Amino acid sequence: MNPKYLPTTIDGKIDRLVEESGEVTEVIGRVLRIVGKTGRFGLTSAHPEGGPNNAALMLSELADLRHAISAVENGGITDHAKIVIHEPGGRNELVWTSELLSTKELRELLGDEDTTDEQFNSEHKVIGVCAGQWHREGLDWRLYKDPEWDDA
């Protein structure tokens, strides 16, 4: 898409996000189709008339899926991603940051040497810290930060 024509308003960005989300759904369907073919015929099987085998098709579809997901993530949604906390004094919001750590890195940061990554992830989904909260995303951890926290 030509960047000149990308939406600039939040409503336009959400409409674009809906469009890209539909693309993600479509690509997931194609990935599942290839997974089914692989289950029936194997990774190295190819069409009788030639062409890419199932492993090559799966890699191609996974690349398309990564692209479609990236388009959704980079469509401005991160600017609006927040954690809402209701406190006795009112409401507070923590904002999305690009700071992402592996479980091992977070465990080292917190001084947790007594558990494995698997144990740590199974016991925690959210970890509060002075600057905000770490939230588990898959096997990594994203910092949602208090916007008033001083980085200095």
C-alpha positions in Angstrom: 0.0 0.0 0.0 1.2 3.5 -0.8 2.0 5.2 2.5 0.6 8.4 1.0 -2.9 6.9 1.3 -2.6 5.4 4.8 -5.3 6.7 7.2 -4.3 9.4 9.6 -7.4 9.5 11.9 -8.0 6.9 14.7 -11.2 5.8 13.0 -9.4 5.3 9.7 -6.6 3.4 11.5 -9.2 1.1 13.1 -10.9 0.5 9.8 -7.5 -0.4 8.4 -6.9 -2.7 11.3 -10.2 -4.5 10.7 -9.1 -5.0 7.0 -5.7 -6.3 8.0 -7.2 -8.6 10.7 -9.3 -10.1 8.0 -6.1 -10.8 6.1 -4.6 -12.5 9.2 -7.7 -14.7 9.4 -7.5 -15.6 5.7 -3.8 -16.5 6.0 -4.4 -18.6 9.1 -6.9 -20.6 7.1 -4.3 -21.2 4.4 -1.7 -22.2 7.0 -4.2 -24.7 8.5 -4.9 -26.1 5.0 -1.2 -26.8 4.5 -0.9 -28.3 8.0 -3.7 -30.7 7.0 -2.0 -31.6 3.8 1.2 -32.2 5.6 -0.5 -34.4 8.1 -2.0 -36.5 5.3 0.9 -36.6 2.8 4.0 -35.5 4.8 6.3 -32.5 4.7 8.2 -33.7 1.6 5.2 -34.5 -0.5 4.5 -32.3 -3.6 1.8 -32.0 -6.2 2.0 -34.9 -8.7 2.6 -32.4 -11.5 5.5 -30.7 -9.6 5.9 -27.5 -7.7 6.8 -26.7 -4.1 6.6 -29.5 -1.5 4.5 -29.1 1.6 7.4 -27.8 3.7 8.1 -25.0 1.2 4.3 -24.2 1.0 4.1 -24.0 4.8 7.2 -21.7 5.0 5.6 -19.4 2.4 2.3 -19.3 4.2 4.0 -18.7 7.6 5.9 -15.7 6.0 2.6 -14.3 4.8 1.1 -14.8 8.3 4.0 -13.0 9.9 3.5 -10.1 7.4 -0.2 -9.9 8.1 0.3 -9.9 11.9 3.0 -7.3 11.6 0.6 -5.1 9.6 -1.9 -5.3 12.4 0.7 -4.6 15.1 2.2 -1.7 13.2 -1.2 -0.2 12.3 -1.2 2.2 15.2 -2.8 -0.2 17.7 0.2 0.0 20.0 -0.4 3.7 20.6 -3.7 2.8 22.2 -2.7 -0.4 24.1 -3.0 0.3 27.8 -3.5 -1.5 31.1 -6.2 0.1 33.2 -5.8 0.0 36.9 -8.6 1.0 39.3 -7.1 2.3 42.5 -8.8 3.8 45.6 -7.7 7.2 44.5 -9.1 6.8 41.0 -8.0 5.2 37.7 -4.5 4.8 36.4 -3.3 3.7 33.0 -0.1 2.0 32.1 1.1 2.4 28.5 2.5 -0.1 26.1 6.3 0.0 25.6 8.5 -1.7 23.0 10.5 -3.2 25.9 10.3 -6.9 25.6 12.4 -9.4 27.6 12.7 -13.2 27.5 11.7 -15.1 30.5 15.3 -15.8 31.4 16.1 -12.0 31.2 13.2 -11.1 33.4 14.1 -13.8 35.9 17.7 -12.4 36.0 16.3 -8.9 36.4 14.1 -10.0 39.4 16.8 -12.2 40.9 14.7 -15.3 40.6 17.3 -18.1 40.2 15.2 -20.8 42.0 12.8 -21.6 39.2 13.0 -22.7 35.6 11.6 -20.6 32.8 8.7 -23.0 32.5 7.9 -22.8 36.2 8.2 -19.1 36.2 5.8 -18.7 33.2 3.3 -21.1 34.6 3.2 -19.2 37.9 3.1 -15.7 36.5 1.0 -13.7 34.0 1.6 -10.2 35.4 4.4 -8.9 37.6 4.1 -5.5 39.2 7.2 -3.3 39.4 7.8 0.3 40.4 7.6 1.6 36.8 4.5 -0.4 35.9 3.8 -4.1 35.1 5.4 -6.8 33.1 2.8 -8.8 31.1 3.5 -12.2 29.6 3.1 -12.4 25.9 3.7 -15.9 24.7 7.0 -16.8 26.3 8.3 -13.2 26.4 7.4 -10.3 28.8 6.3 -6.8 27.8 6.6 -3.7 30.0 3.5 -1.6 30.4 4.8 1.6 32.1 3.4 4.4 34.2 3.7 7.3 31.8 4.7 9.5 34.8 7.6 7.3 35.8 11.0 9.0 35.3 13.4 7.1 33.0 16.4 8.9 34.3 
